[in-house]
Amino acid sequence: MPHLFSPLTIRGVQLRNRIAVSPMCEYSSTDGFANDWHLVHLGAMAVGGAALIITEATAVSPEGRISPADLGIWKDEHIAMLERITTFINQQGAVAGIQLGHAGRKASHTEPWSGGKQIPVLGGGWQTVGASGVAFGHDVEKPLELDKEGIAKVIADFKAATYRAIKAGFKVIELHGAHGYLIHEFLSPLSNQRTDEYGGSFENRIRLLLEIIDTVRGAWIAEYPLFVRISATDWTPDGWTAEDSVKLAAILKEKGVDLIDCSTGGNVPKAAIPVGPGYQVQFAEVVKKETDILTAAVGMITTPQQADEIIQTGQADLVLLAREHLRDPHFALRAAHVLGHDIKWPLQYERAKW
């Protein structure tokens, strides 16, 4: 069986191990531009031995930002600094990936350390859009339901972002279809109350995601992987379910998606989520076993032994760590030592090797 430090080849891209850096919003951009913070933050984890470094949710349009401080890729001027970052990541033997996203009705908020509250239009924010005119909670403005022209713009924005990602040197794209953001809003019956071809039935609610995948896969380099992050359950009655996720994953596999990144929740305020070590791994396991598509496990994976067990038992093909990489950017180097694997260290760090 594969273990945490066995390589993984997806299309024409080889990952040196099964450890990836999960997308983590840094809220450190101005007008969408990456800067030295992003270079050091992401670069440190490439130096630290992770195989795949995925940027935070990167907005495909200004209105698709969670906050004014979000990273963006909606204009060509964003490319240069992103390319500097991908070049450094690749030089360390890691693979640079980008998560493309649109925040939908959860856009126009302040940074978490500033309260995370919605910035109203009259307070300097911007008009949010969504699958339907249903607000996320009682204390925020209702989004504008996207019309056909608005939907076409979203799809075009993802396509344009894909071309820019190629120019910036990324080798993996992940589409953000989770956590209550725009794509998830269309998927879930809790947030999608449309009566046209984008609402109602399961087939209609997945339509936007499929159209985005078609345009992105068509623009993306054929030898490069395409991931989709989903919230495998809304953790709420009458919402999106694990069964829906399995059904969707089978369709996505046929559409050219290579891996399903299985997260959960985010579409309902105060959902009852049984948070605990590895609490979302079960969804990566069931999607993998039912559809035979590659999956990634996320959520409170914090120790080398835990991560290795997920791979060795076949629960997932890749583990994505977020907060543990913040606590220790060199998690992969430490994990290799703990698990008894000899991996390549940066020459500059060899003198500190165990």
KOLFI-357231 format. One record per atom (N, C-alpha, C): residue in three letters; x, y, z. Coordinates in steps of 0.05 Angstrom, whole numbers, padded with zeros to 5 digits, always signed. Atoms other than C-alpha are relative to their C-alpha. Layout:
BEGIN
ALAXYZ/...
This chain:
BEGIN
MET+00017-00024+00000/MET+00000+00000+00000/MET+00018+00025+00000/PRO-00015-00026-00002/PRO+00023+00072-00011/PRO+00001+00010+00029/HIS-00002-00012-00026/HIS+00047+00110+00049/HIS+00003+00030-00004/LEU+00000-00029+00002/LEU+00052+00184+00065/LEU+00023+00011-00017/PHE-00022-00010+00016/PHE+00119+00191+00030/PHE+00004-00015-00026/SER-00001+00011+00026/SER+00104+00152-00032/SER-00009+00021-00020/PRO+00007-00021+00020/PRO+00100+00195-00096/PRO-00028-00006-00011/LEU+00027+00002+00012/LEU+00033+00207-00130/LEU+00001+00015-00027/THR+00001-00012+00027/THR+00027+00220-00205/THR-00029+00004-00008/ILE+00027-00007+00010/ILE-00035+00256-00230/ILE+00004+00013-00027/ARG-00005-00009+00027/ARG-00037+00265-00305/ARG+00031+00002-00004/GLY-00029-00002+00005/GLY+00032+00293-00323/GLY+00015+00013+00023/VAL-00012-00013-00023/VAL+00048+00320-00254/VAL+00006-00020+00022/GLN-00006+00018-00022/GLN+00085+00281-00200/GLN+00004+00015+00026/LEU-00004-00011-00027/LEU+00079+00298-00127/LEU+00020-00017+00015/ARG-00021+00015-00013/ARG+00139+00278-00085/ARG-00009-00016+00024/ASN+00012+00014-00022/ASN+00095+00255-00028/ASN-00029+00006+00001/ARG+00030-00003-00001/ARG+00022+00255-00005/ARG-00008+00023+00019/ILE+00005-00022-00018/ILE+00027+00319+00037/ILE-00004+00025-00017/ALA+00006-00025+00014/ALA-00006+00382+00010/ALA-00007+00022+00020/VAL+00008-00023-00016/VAL-00016+00452+00038/VAL-00028+00008-00009/SER+00027-00007+00006/SER-00090+00466+00041/SER-00003+00030-00003/PRO+00004-00029+00003/PRO-00115+00534+00017/PRO-00008+00013+00026/MET+00006-00015-00025/MET-00115+00584+00074/MET+00000+00030-00006/CYS+00003-00029+00005/CYS-00141+00655+00067/CYS+00019+00015+00019/GLU-00019-00016-00015/GLU-00087+00704+00089/GLU-00009+00029+00004/TYR+00011-00027-00002/TYR-00126+00769+00078/TYR+00022+00021+00002/SER-00024-00017-00001/SER-00061+00804+00062/SER+00006+00014-00026/SER-00004-00013+00026/SER-00071+00832-00008/SER-00012+00027-00001/THR+00012-00026+00007/THR-00085+00901-00035/THR-00008-00002-00029/ASP+00010+00001+00027/ASP-00128+00902-00098/ASP+00007-00027-00013/GLY-00004+00027+00010/GLY-00117+00827-00105/GLY+00029-00008-00005/PHE-00027+00006+00007/PHE-00042+00831-00112/PHE+00014-00017+00022/ALA-00018+00015-00018/ALA+00004+00778-00081/ALA+00023+00018+00007/ASN-00022-00017-00008/ASN+00063+00807-00044/ASN+00021-00018+00015/ASP-00021+00015-00014/ASP+00123+00786-00002/ASP-00010-00018+00021/TRP+00012+00017-00020/TRP+00079+00758+00052/TRP-00007-00027-00012/HIS+00008+00025+00013/HIS+00051+00706+00004/HIS+00024-00016-00009/LEU-00025+00014+00008/LEU+00121+00690-00023/LEU+00012-00015+00023/VAL-00013+00013-00023/VAL+00148+00676+00046/VAL-00018-00021+00012/HIS+00019+00019-00012/HIS+00085+00642+00073/HIS-00001-00026-00016/LEU+00003+00024+00017/LEU+00077+00594+00014/LEU+00028-00013-00005/GLY-00027+00010+00005/GLY+00152+00588+00001/GLY+00011-00016+00023/ALA-00010+00014-00024/ALA+00167+00566+00072/ALA-00010-00029+00000/MET+00011+00027-00001/MET+00122+00505+00065/MET+00010-00017-00023/ALA-00014+00015+00022/ALA+00154+00486-00002/ALA+00027-00008+00010/VAL-00026+00007-00012/VAL+00222+00489+00033/VAL-00004-00022+00021/GLY+00005+00020-00021/GLY+00190+00447+00089/GLY-00008-00027-00009/GLY+00004+00028+00010/GLY+00178+00387+00044/GLY-00027-00007-00010/ALA+00026+00007+00011/ALA+00105+00390+00025/ALA+00002-00004-00030/ALA-00001+00006+00028/ALA+00091+00363-00044/ALA-00015+00020-00017/LEU+00017-00018+00015/LEU+00036+00410-00066/LEU-00008+00024+00018/ILE+00006-00024-00015/ILE+00027+00482-00044/ILE-00023+00014-00015/ILE+00023-00013+00012/ILE-00043+00510-00059/ILE-00005+00027+00012/THR+00006-00027-00010/THR-00056+00584-00054/THR-00027+00001+00014/GLU+00027-00005-00011/GLU-00113+00612-00014/GLU-00020+00004-00022/ALA+00021-00005+00020/ALA-00180+00621-00049/ALA+00007+00026-00015/THR-00009-00023+00017/THR-00160+00668-00106/THR-00023+00009-00017/ALA+00025-00010+00012/ALA-00217+00711-00131/ALA+00003+00004-00030/VAL+00000-00003+00029/VAL-00234+00708-00205/VAL-00012+00026-00009/SER+00011-00027+00006/SER-00268+00776-00201/SER+00001+00016+00026/PRO+00000-00016-00024/PRO-00268+00835-00153/PRO-00024-00005+00018/GLU+00024+00005-00016/GLU-00339+00821-00131/GLU+00000-00028+00011/GLY-00002+00027-00010/GLY-00319+00749-00118/GLY+00018-00003+00024/ARG-00018+00001-00023/ARG-00273+00767-00060/ARG-00016-00003+00026/ILE+00012+00001-00027/ILE-00291+00748+00011/ILE+00004+00027+00014/SER-00007-00025-00013/SER-00257+00812+00035/SER+00015+00017-00019/PRO-00017-00017+00017/PRO-00222+00872+00004/PRO+00029-00009+00000/ALA-00028+00009-00003/ALA-00156+00838+00026/ALA+00005-00027-00013/ASP-00004+00027+00013/ASP-00166+00774-00015/ASP+00020+00001-00023/LEU-00017+00004+00023/LEU-00116+00748-00065/LEU-00018-00001-00025/GLY+00016+00000+00024/GLY-00140+00757-00137/GLY+00016-00008-00025/ILE-00012+00007+00026/ILE-00127+00735-00208/ILE-00019+00009-00023/TRP+00020-00010+00019/TRP-00178+00778-00246/TRP+00012+00019-00020/LYS-00012-00017+00020/LYS-00128+00820-00284/LYS+00029-00008-00005/ASP-00026+00009+00009/ASP-00063+00809-00321/ASP+00022+00010+00019/GLU-00021-00012-00017/GLU-00024+00854-00273/GLU+00005-00018+00025/HIS-00004+00018-00022/HIS-00033+00800-00219/HIS+00021-00022-00005/ILE-00016+00024+00008/ILE+00009+00750-00258/ILE+00029+00001+00010/ALA-00029-00002-00005/ALA+00080+00776-00245/ALA+00008-00010+00027/MET-00008+00008-00027/MET+00082+00767-00170/MET-00008-00030+00005/LEU+00007+00028-00002/LEU+00045+00701-00174/LEU+00021-00018-00013/GLU-00021+00016+00014/GLU+00097+00676-00223/GLU+00025-00001+00016/ARG-00024+00001-00018/ARG+00153+00696-00175/ARG-00004-00021+00021/ILE+00006+00020-00021/ILE+00119+00653-00122/ILE+00001-00028-00011/THR+00000+00027+00011/THR+00108+00593-00167/THR+00029-00009-00008/THR-00028+00006+00007/THR+00180+00597-00191/THR+00015-00010+00024/PHE-00014+00008-00025/PHE+00206+00593-00120/PHE-00010-00027+00009/ILE+00011+00025-00009/ILE+00159+00536-00102/ILE+00011-00023-00017/ASN-00010+00021+00018/ASN+00180+00496-00163/ASN+00030-00005+00004/GLN-00029+00004-00005/GLN+00254+00508-00147/GLN+00005-00017+00024/GLN-00003+00016-00024/GLN+00243+00473-00081/GLN-00009-00029-00004/GLY+00008+00027+00005/GLY+00217+00410-00114/GLY-00030-00005+00005/ALA+00029+00002-00005/ALA+00144+00424-00097/ALA-00015+00008-00025/VAL+00018-00008+00022/VAL+00085+00436-00143/VAL-00018+00023+00010/ALA+00017-00023-00007/ALA+00048+00502-00143/ALA-00028-00004-00011/GLY+00028+00002+00008/GLY-00028+00499-00144/GLY-00015+00025+00008/ILE+00016-00023-00006/ILE-00081+00553-00144/ILE-00029-00008+00004/GLN+00028+00005-00004/GLN-00151+00551-00116/GLN-00015+00025-00011/LEU+00016-00021+00012/LEU-00199+00592-00159/LEU-00027+00000+00013/GLY+00025-00001-00014/GLY-00260+00617-00124/GLY-00016+00026-00004/HIS+00018-00023+00000/HIS-00319+00664-00121/HIS-00017-00002+00025/ALA+00013+00002-00026/ALA-00348+00681-00053/ALA-00030+00002+00000/GLY+00029-00001+00002/GLY-00419+00692-00077/GLY-00012+00018+00022/ARG+00014-00016-00020/ARG-00466+00715-00021/ARG+00017+00005+00025/LYS-00017-00004-00023/LYS-00409+00710+00030/LYS+00023+00020-00005/ALA-00021-00020+00007/ALA-00369+00766-00003/ALA-00004+00025+00016/SER+00002-00027-00011/SER-00356+00837+00020/SER-00001+00000+00031/HIS-00003+00000-00029/HIS-00334+00823+00092/HIS+00027+00011+00008/THR-00026-00008-00011/THR-00279+00851+00136/THR+00016-00025+00006/GLU-00018+00022-00008/GLU-00219+00808+00154/GLU-00009-00011+00027/PRO+00008+00012-00026/PRO-00230+00760+00213/PRO+00009+00016+00024/TRP-00011-00015-00023/TRP-00185+00801+00259/TRP-00013+00028+00002/SER+00015-00025-00002/SER-00229+00861+00243/SER-00029-00004+00005/GLY+00027+00007-00007/GLY-00292+00825+00262/GLY-00015-00018-00019/GLY+00012+00017+00020/GLY-00309+00789+00198/GLY-00029+00006-00007/LYS+00028-00007+00006/LYS-00374+00827+00190/LYS-00003+00009-00029/GLN+00005-00009+00027/GLN-00406+00843+00123/GLN+00003+00030-00002/ILE-00002-00028+00006/ILE-00388+00910+00094/ILE-00023+00007-00019/PRO+00023-00006+00017/PRO-00454+00938+00068/PRO+00008+00018-00024/VAL-00005-00016+00024/VAL-00457+00972+00000/VAL+00004+00030+00008/LEU-00002-00028-00008/LEU-00469+01040+00033/LEU+00023+00005+00019/GLY-00023-00003-00018/GLY-00410+01027+00079/GLY+00026-00005-00014/GLY-00025+00003+00014/GLY-00359+01018+00024/GLY+00004-00028-00011/GLY-00002+00027+00011/GLY-00373+00945+00006/GLY-00011-00001-00028/TRP+00010+00003+00027/TRP-00401+00917-00058/TRP-00024-00019+00000/GLN+00023+00017+00002/GLN-00464+00883-00082/GLN+00008-00029-00003/THR-00005+00029+00002/THR-00461+00808-00069/THR-00020-00013-00019/VAL+00017+00016+00018/VAL-00490+00757-00116/VAL-00001-00029+00010/GLY+00003+00027-00009/GLY-00515+00687-00105/GLY-00018-00016-00019/ALA+00018+00016+00015/ALA-00554+00629-00132/ALA-00029+00010+00002/SER+00026-00011-00006/SER-00616+00660-00101/SER+00003+00024+00018/GLY-00001-00023-00018/GLY-00634+00722-00062/GLY-00004-00007+00029/VAL+00003+00010-00028/VAL-00625+00686+00004/VAL+00026+00007+00015/ALA-00023-00009-00015/ALA-00579+00717+00055/ALA+00012-00022+00017/PHE-00013+00018-00018/PHE-00528+00679+00096/PHE-00002+00011+00028/GLY+00004-00010-00027/GLY-00556+00694+00164/GLY-00018+00025+00000/HIS+00019-00022-00003/HIS-00601+00749+00190/HIS+00012+00027+00001/ASP-00013-00025-00004/ASP-00550+00803+00198/ASP+00016+00010-00024/VAL-00014-00008+00024/VAL-00526+00809+00126/VAL-00020+00007-00022/GLU+00018-00007+00022/GLU-00555+00838+00062/GLU-00005-00024-00018/LYS+00007+00021+00019/LYS-00590+00793+00013/LYS+00017+00003-00026/PRO-00015-00002+00025/PRO-00549+00777-00049/PRO-00019+00004-00023/LEU+00015-00002+00025/LEU-00572+00793-00119/LEU+00000-00027-00014/GLU+00001+00025+00014/GLU-00596+00730-00153/GLU+00012+00003-00028/LEU-00014-00002+00026/LEU-00551+00718-00214/LEU-00020-00006-00022/ASP+00016+00006+00024/ASP-00588+00724-00280/ASP+00018-00014-00020/LYS-00015+00015+00020/LYS-00565+00689-00344/LYS+00026+00015-00008/GLU-00023-00016+00007/GLU-00518+00746-00361/GLU+00021-00001+00022/GLY-00018+00002-00022/GLY-00488+00744-00292/GLY+00014-00027+00002/ILE-00011+00027+00001/ILE-00478+00668-00296/ILE+00021-00002-00021/ALA-00019+00001+00022/ALA-00444+00676-00363/ALA+00026+00014+00007/LYS-00024-00014-00008/LYS-00397+00727-00333/LYS+00017-00016+00020/VAL-00015+00017-00019/VAL-00378+00681-00275/VAL+00016-00021-00015/ILE-00014+00021+00015/ILE-00361+00625-00324/ILE+00023+00012-00016/ALA-00022-00013+00015/ALA-00320+00673-00367/ALA+00022+00009+00018/ASP-00020-00008-00020/ASP-00284+00698-00305/ASP+00018-00023+00008/PHE-00015+00024-00006/PHE-00263+00627-00287/PHE+00018-00007-00024/LYS-00017+00007+00023/LYS-00238+00616-00358/LYS+00024+00019-00002/ALA-00022-00020+00002/ALA-00197+00681-00359/ALA+00020-00005+00022/ALA-00019+00006-00023/ALA-00168+00663-00290/ALA+00017-00025-00006/THR-00015+00024+00007/THR-00147+00595-00318/THR+00023+00007-00018/TYR-00022-00008+00018/TYR-00107+00627-00374/TYR+00021+00015+00015/ARG-00020-00014-00015/ARG-00074+00673-00324/ARG+00016-00019+00018/ALA-00014+00020-00017/ALA-00058+00614-00278/ALA+00022-00015-00016/ILE-00021+00012+00017/ILE-00021+00582-00337/ILE+00024+00018-00002/LYS-00022-00019+00004/LYS+00019+00645-00349/LYS+00016+00004+00026/ALA-00014-00003-00026/ALA+00035+00649-00274/ALA+00016-00024+00008/GLY-00017+00023-00006/GLY+00065+00579-00274/GLY-00012-00021+00018/PHE+00013+00020-00017/PHE+00014+00539-00234/PHE-00003-00026-00016/LYS+00003+00027+00012/LYS+00009+00464-00248/LYS-00024-00015+00010/VAL+00025+00012-00010/VAL-00054+00448-00209/VAL-00020+00022+00004/ILE+00022-00018-00007/ILE-00121+00484-00207/ILE-00020-00015+00017/GLU+00022+00010-00016/GLU-00172+00472-00153/GLU-00023+00020-00001/LEU+00024-00017+00000/LEU-00242+00499-00162/LEU-00013-00002+00027/HIS+00011-00001-00027/HIS-00272+00522-00096/HIS-00031-00003-00002/GLY+00029+00005+00000/GLY-00341+00490-00093/GLY-00011-00007+00027/ALA+00007+00007-00027/ALA-00346+00487-00018/ALA-00006+00025+00017/HIS+00000-00019-00021/HIS-00358+00526+00046/HIS-00020+00023-00004/GLY+00021-00020+00003/GLY-00420+00564+00024/GLY+00006+00022-00019/TYR-00006-00020+00020/TYR-00387+00603-00031/TYR-00016-00006-00025/LEU+00019-00001+00022/LEU-00418+00613-00099/LEU-00008-00027-00012/ILE+00006+00026+00012/ILE-00412+00544-00130/ILE-00016-00018+00019/HIS+00014+00015-00020/HIS-00434+00511-00065/HIS-00029+00010+00003/GLU+00026-00012-00003/GLU-00493+00559-00062/GLU-00019-00011-00022/PHE+00016+00012+00022/PHE-00517+00531-00129/PHE-00006-00030+00006/LEU+00003+00028-00005/LEU-00506+00459-00107/LEU-00021-00007+00021/SER+00017+00007-00023/SER-00545+00461-00042/SER-00028+00011-00002/PRO+00028-00009+00001/PRO-00621+00464-00040/PRO-00006+00020+00022/LEU+00005-00019-00021/LEU-00615+00505+00023/LEU+00005+00029-00009/SER-00007-00026+00010/SER-00586+00564-00015/SER-00009+00005-00029/ASN+00009-00002+00028/ASN-00612+00550-00085/ASN-00030-00004-00001/GLN+00030+00002+00002/GLN-00686+00566-00092/GLN-00009+00009-00028/ARG+00006-00008+00027/ARG-00684+00580-00167/ARG-00021-00019-00012/THR+00020+00016+00014/THR-00739+00555-00213/THR+00007-00003-00030/ASP-00008+00003+00028/ASP-00700+00558-00279/ASP+00018-00025-00002/GLU-00017+00024+00004/GLU-00650+00507-00307/GLU+00024-00003+00018/TYR-00021+00001-00019/TYR-00601+00523-00252/TYR-00010-00006+00028/GLY+00011+00006-00027/GLY-00647+00505-00194/GLY-00020-00023-00001/GLY+00019+00021-00003/GLY-00693+00452-00168/GLY+00012-00027+00002/SER-00011+00027-00001/SER-00668+00383-00187/SER+00030-00001+00004/PHE-00028+00004-00003/PHE-00600+00355-00171/PHE+00015+00007-00026/GLU-00013-00005+00025/GLU-00582+00358-00245/GLU+00001+00029-00007/ASN+00000-00029+00005/ASN-00601+00431-00249/ASN+00019+00015+00019/ARG-00016-00014-00020/ARG-00565+00451-00185/ARG+00030-00004-00005/ILE-00028+00004+00006/ILE-00499+00421-00209/ILE+00008+00012-00027/ARG-00005-00009+00027/ARG-00505+00454-00277/ARG+00022+00021-00001/LEU-00020-00021+00001/LEU-00463+00516-00261/LEU+00028-00012+00004/LEU-00026+00012-00005/LEU-00406+00474-00233/LEU+00010-00015-00025/LEU-00008+00015+00024/LEU-00406+00429-00295/LEU+00008+00019-00023/GLU-00007-00019+00021/GLU-00405+00490-00341/GLU+00026+00013+00005/ILE-00026-00011-00007/ILE-00347+00520-00303/ILE+00022-00021-00006/ILE-00020+00021+00005/ILE-00310+00453-00307/ILE+00005-00003-00030/ASP-00004+00002+00029/ASP-00322+00449-00382/ASP+00018+00022-00010/THR-00016-00022+00010/THR-00293+00518-00394/THR+00028+00000+00011/VAL-00027+00001-00012/VAL-00235+00510-00346/VAL+00016-00023-00011/ARG-00015+00023+00011/ARG-00216+00441-00370/ARG+00008+00005-00028/GLY-00006-00006+00028/GLY-00219+00466-00441/GLY+00023+00020-00003/ALA-00021-00020+00001/ALA-00172+00524-00425/ALA+00026-00009+00013/TRP-00023+00010-00016/TRP-00126+00486-00377/TRP+00017-00018-00016/ILE-00019+00018+00014/ILE-00065+00447-00400/ILE-00009-00029+00005/ALA+00011+00027-00002/ALA-00086+00375-00414/ALA+00016-00017+00020/GLU-00017+00017-00017/GLU-00027+00346-00375/GLU-00001+00009+00029/TYR+00001-00010-00028/TYR-00043+00386-00312/TYR-00026-00008+00014/PRO+00023+00009-00015/PRO-00091+00363-00258/PRO-00020+00022+00006/LEU+00022-00017-00008/LEU-00158+00394-00242/LEU-00014-00012+00024/PHE+00013+00009-00024/PHE-00185+00387-00171/PHE-00026+00016+00004/VAL+00024-00015-00009/VAL-00253+00407-00142/VAL-00003-00005+00029/ARG+00006+00002-00029/ARG-00263+00422-00069/ARG-00031+00002+00004/ILE+00028+00000-00006/ILE-00333+00405-00045/ILE-00004+00000+00031/SER+00009+00005-00027/SER-00369+00409+00021/SER-00018-00025-00002/ALA+00013+00026+00005/ALA-00390+00336+00023/ALA-00027-00003+00015/THR+00026-00001-00013/THR-00448+00351+00070/THR-00004+00028+00012/ASP+00007-00025-00013/ASP-00484+00413+00096/ASP-00004-00003+00030/TRP+00005+00006-00029/TRP-00492+00379+00164/TRP-00028+00011+00008/THR+00027-00012-00006/THR-00565+00404+00160/THR-00021-00016-00015/PRO+00021+00014+00013/PRO-00630+00368+00145/PRO-00009+00014-00026/ASP+00010-00009+00026/ASP-00655+00376+00073/ASP+00022+00015-00016/GLY-00022-00013+00015/GLY-00586+00402+00051/GLY+00014-00020-00018/TRP-00018+00017+00016/TRP-00530+00374+00009/TRP+00010-00023+00017/THR-00007+00024-00015/THR-00512+00303+00030/THR+00024-00015-00011/ALA-00022+00017+00009/ALA-00456+00252+00026/ALA-00008-00016-00025/GLU+00010+00015+00024/GLU-00499+00213-00024/GLU+00001+00018-00024/ASP-00002-00019+00022/ASP-00503+00276-00067/ASP+00029+00002-00009/SER-00028-00003+00006/SER-00428+00282-00063/SER+00011-00024-00017/VAL-00008+00024+00015/VAL-00417+00211-00087/VAL-00010+00001-00029/LYS+00013-00002+00027/LYS-00465+00222-00145/LYS+00014+00021-00017/LEU-00014-00021+00014/LEU-00431+00287-00163/LEU+00028-00009-00008/ALA-00028+00008+00006/ALA-00361+00257-00159/ALA+00002-00018-00024/ALA+00001+00018+00023/ALA-00379+00203-00209/ALA-00003+00016-00026/ILE+00004-00017+00024/ILE-00402+00257-00258/ILE+00026+00016-00005/LEU-00023-00016+00003/LEU-00341+00300-00246/LEU+00024-00016-00011/LYS-00021+00017+00011/LYS-00295+00242-00260/LYS-00002-00003-00030/GLU+00005+00002+00028/GLU-00326+00234-00328/GLU+00005+00027-00015/LYS-00004-00026+00012/LYS-00318+00309-00340/LYS+00030+00009+00000/GLY-00029-00007+00001/GLY-00242+00307-00331/GLY+00011+00011+00026/VAL-00010-00008-00026/VAL-00236+00324-00257/VAL+00017-00023+00010/ASP-00019+00021-00008/ASP-00177+00286-00227/ASP-00002-00007+00030/LEU+00000+00005-00028/LEU-00188+00293-00152/LEU-00022+00017+00013/ILE+00020-00014-00016/ILE-00243+00312-00103/ILE+00012+00005+00028/ASP-00010-00009-00026/ASP-00220+00351-00042/ASP-00025+00002+00018/CYS+00025+00003-00016/CYS-00272+00332+00011/CYS+00001+00014+00026/SER+00005-00015-00025/SER-00287+00385+00062/SER-00030-00002+00006/THR+00028+00000-00007/THR-00355+00399+00094/THR-00009+00027+00010/GLY+00012-00023-00013/GLY-00402+00453+00118/GLY+00005+00027-00013/GLY-00005-00027+00008/GLY-00400+00528+00111/GLY-00023+00014-00013/ASN+00022-00013+00014/ASN-00467+00540+00078/ASN-00023+00007+00018/VAL+00021-00006-00020/VAL-00510+00545+00141/VAL+00013+00011+00025/PRO-00011-00010-00025/PRO-00495+00590+00200/PRO-00006-00019+00024/LYS+00004+00016-00025/LYS-00486+00551+00265/LYS-00010-00028-00005/ALA+00007+00028+00004/ALA-00494+00482+00234/ALA+00013-00017+00022/ALA-00011+00018-00020/ALA-00483+00426+00284/ALA+00020-00019-00012/ILE-00021+00015+00013/ILE-00416+00399+00261/ILE+00016-00014+00022/PRO-00015+00015-00021/PRO-00382+00343+00302/PRO+00030+00002-00004/VAL-00028-00005+00004/VAL-00313+00373+00299/VAL+00017-00017+00018/GLY-00019+00016-00015/GLY-00256+00328+00321/GLY+00022-00010-00019/PRO-00023+00009+00017/PRO-00191+00297+00296/PRO-00010-00017-00024/GLY+00006+00015+00024/GLY-00201+00273+00224/GLY-00030-00003-00005/TYR+00029+00003+00001/TYR-00276+00286+00227/TYR-00011+00000-00029/GLN+00009-00001+00028/GLN-00281+00297+00151/GLN+00012-00023-00017/VAL-00014+00021+00016/VAL-00238+00238+00129/VAL-00020-00020-00011/GLN+00020+00019+00008/GLN-00299+00193+00125/GLN-00012+00006-00028/PHE+00012-00008+00026/PHE-00325+00233+00065/PHE+00019-00005-00023/ALA-00020+00006+00021/ALA-00260+00227+00026/ALA+00000-00030-00005/GLU+00000+00029+00002/GLU-00263+00152+00040/GLU-00024-00010-00016/VAL+00024+00010+00014/VAL-00334+00141+00016/VAL-00001+00009-00029/VAL+00000-00010+00028/VAL-00326+00184-00047/VAL+00021-00017-00016/LYS-00021+00016+00013/LYS-00261+00146-00064/LYS-00010-00028-00006/LYS+00008+00028+00002/LYS-00291+00077-00052/LYS-00024-00003-00019/GLU+00024+00002+00017/GLU-00357+00091-00088/GLU+00005+00007-00029/THR-00004-00010+00027/THR-00329+00125-00150/THR+00027-00006-00012/ASP-00028+00006+00009/ASP-00255+00105-00154/ASP+00014+00025-00011/ILE-00014-00024+00007/ILE-00235+00177-00163/ILE+00020+00007+00023/LEU-00018-00008-00021/LEU-00175+00205-00126/LEU-00013+00020+00019/THR+00011-00019-00019/THR-00193+00242-00062/THR+00022+00011+00018/ALA-00017-00012-00020/ALA-00160+00288-00012/ALA-00016+00003+00026/ALA+00012-00002-00026/ALA-00175+00287+00062/ALA+00010+00026+00014/VAL-00006-00025-00014/VAL-00177+00352+00103/VAL-00014+00000+00027/GLY+00015-00005-00025/GLY-00197+00375+00173/GLY+00013-00013+00024/MET-00012+00009-00025/MET-00158+00369+00238/MET+00017-00025-00003/ILE-00022+00021+00003/ILE-00103+00324+00211/ILE+00025+00014+00010/THR-00021-00015-00014/THR-00046+00343+00257/THR+00025-00016+00006/THR-00024+00015-00007/THR+00003+00286+00267/THR+00009-00017-00023/PRO-00010+00017+00021/PRO+00048+00246+00221/PRO-00013-00027+00000/GLN+00012+00026-00001/GLN+00018+00181+00245/GLN-00028+00000-00011/GLN+00028-00003+00009/GLN-00053+00204+00232/GLN+00000+00003-00031/ALA-00001-00005+00029/ALA-00035+00229+00162/ALA+00008-00026-00015/ASP-00009+00025+00013/ASP+00002+00164+00145/ASP-00021-00021+00000/GLU+00021+00020-00001/GLU-00055+00121+00168/GLU-00022+00004-00021/ILE+00020-00006+00020/ILE-00103+00157+00122/ILE+00008-00011-00027/ILE-00010+00010+00025/ILE-00059+00140+00063/ILE+00002-00030-00001/GLN-00005+00029-00001/GLN-00040+00069+00084/GLN-00026-00016+00000/THR+00025+00014-00001/THR-00112+00049+00097/THR-00018+00006-00025/GLY+00015-00005+00024/GLY-00135+00076+00030/GLY-00024+00019+00003/GLN+00022-00018-00005/GLN-00182+00128+00060/GLN+00001+00024-00019/ALA-00003-00022+00019/ALA-00154+00182+00013/ALA+00027-00004-00013/ASP-00025+00002+00015/ASP-00097+00192-00036/ASP+00019+00023+00007/LEU-00016-00023-00007/LEU-00073+00259-00009/LEU-00011+00011+00026/VAL+00009-00014-00025/VAL-00076+00295+00058/VAL+00007+00030-00003/LEU-00005-00028+00001/LEU-00084+00370+00060/LEU-00001+00011+00028/LEU-00002-00011-00027/LEU-00061+00405+00123/LEU+00000+00030-00002/ALA+00001-00029-00001/ALA-00077+00477+00139/ALA+00014+00010+00025/ARG-00011-00012-00025/ARG-00067+00500+00211/ARG+00026-00013+00010/GLU-00025+00013-00009/GLU-00014+00447+00225/GLU+00024+00011-00016/HIS-00022-00012+00015/HIS+00027+00478+00169/HIS+00006+00028+00009/LEU-00005-00026-00012/LEU+00019+00546+00202/LEU+00017-00003+00025/ARG-00015+00005-00024/ARG+00045+00517+00267/ARG+00028-00010-00006/ASP-00025+00011+00008/ASP+00101+00481+00231/ASP+00003-00002-00030/PRO-00003+00001+00029/PRO+00118+00499+00159/PRO+00017-00023-00010/HIS-00017+00023+00007/HIS+00167+00441+00160/HIS-00012-00026+00008/PHE+00014+00025-00009/PHE+00115+00389+00178/PHE+00010-00024-00015/ALA-00007+00024+00016/ALA+00135+00343+00121/ALA+00028-00010+00008/LEU-00026+00008-00009/LEU+00208+00342+00143/LEU-00001-00014+00027/ARG+00003+00012-00026/ARG+00188+00327+00214/ARG-00014-00027-00002/ALA+00015+00025+00003/ALA+00138+00274+00193/ALA+00017-00022-00011/ALA-00018+00020+00011/ALA+00190+00238+00152/ALA+00018-00012+00021/HIS-00017+00010-00022/HIS+00235+00234+00212/HIS-00015-00018+00019/VAL+00017+00015-00019/VAL+00179+00210+00258/VAL-00007-00027-00012/LEU+00009+00025+00013/LEU+00157+00157+00208/LEU+00023-00017-00011/GLY-00023+00016+00009/GLY+00228+00134+00190/GLY+00005+00000-00030/HIS-00005-00002+00029/HIS+00231+00158+00118/HIS+00022+00021-00004/ASP-00022-00019+00006/ASP+00293+00191+00089/ASP-00008+00016-00025/ILE+00007-00016+00023/ILE+00273+00249+00045/ILE+00021+00022-00003/LYS-00019-00021+00006/LYS+00313+00304+00012/LYS-00006+00025+00015/TRP+00001-00026-00014/TRP+00326+00366+00054/TRP+00012+00021-00018/PRO-00015-00021+00014/PRO+00345+00433+00025/PRO+00029+00000+00009/LEU-00029+00000-00007/LEU+00421+00438+00022/LEU+00006+00019+00023/GLN-00005-00020-00021/GLN+00418+00499+00066/GLN-00007-00009+00028/TYR+00009+00010-00026/TYR+00385+00459+00121/TYR+00012-00027+00008/GLU-00012+00026-00004/GLU+00426+00395+00116/GLU+00014-00002+00027/ARG-00016+00002-00025/ARG+00468+00412+00177/ARG-00019-00004+00024/ALA+00019+00003-00022/ALA+00404+00411+00219/ALA-00016-00026-00001/LYS+00015+00025+00004/LYS+00380+00343+00194/LYS+00004-00019+00023/TRP-00002+00019-00022/TRP+00364+00291+00247/TRP+00019-00022-00006/
